[in-house]
Amino acid sequence: MKITTPLIAGGIAGAILGDIIPTPGDAVSFHLFKKNRDAWAKGEITAKQYWLRENLAYYLPNAIWWALVGVIVFNTGKDTESKLKILLGLVGGFAVVSLVMKHVYDDERLGLAELNAKAHELLKKEQGGKL
């Protein structure tokens, strides 16, 4: 196979779209980040375990997701391929939005937003109103 400029441009465009379009792999990553953060905050894991888990949670879910998409796309017909890409993008986008919103609601329920606001006010007072 001869590598041409359009092929390289297509690869770059695919990489850009792969980072822009939310996927179920992103949803899994967000879930793992929260779980990891909570475990570290409770002292259940060490700093080394935290950073190892953070890196694995960042890289693996998306790699697995795009490998799965590649297998599906290469094994489906051209008409189905376009529909499948749109469907997967929508599913991924909704998965990410719903998971992020769940974390926001969970944090609000736990009062973390109020605690953060109080901490901000304390810091502001300590710095003479400058923050």
Secondary structure, 3 states (H helix, E strand, C coil): CCCCHHHHHHHHHHHHHHHHCCCHHHHHHHHHHHHHHHHHHCCCCCHHHHHHHHHHHHHHHHHHHHHHHHHHHHCCCHHHHHHHHHHHHHHHHHHHHHHHHHHHHHHHHCCHHHHHHHHHHHHHHHCCCCC
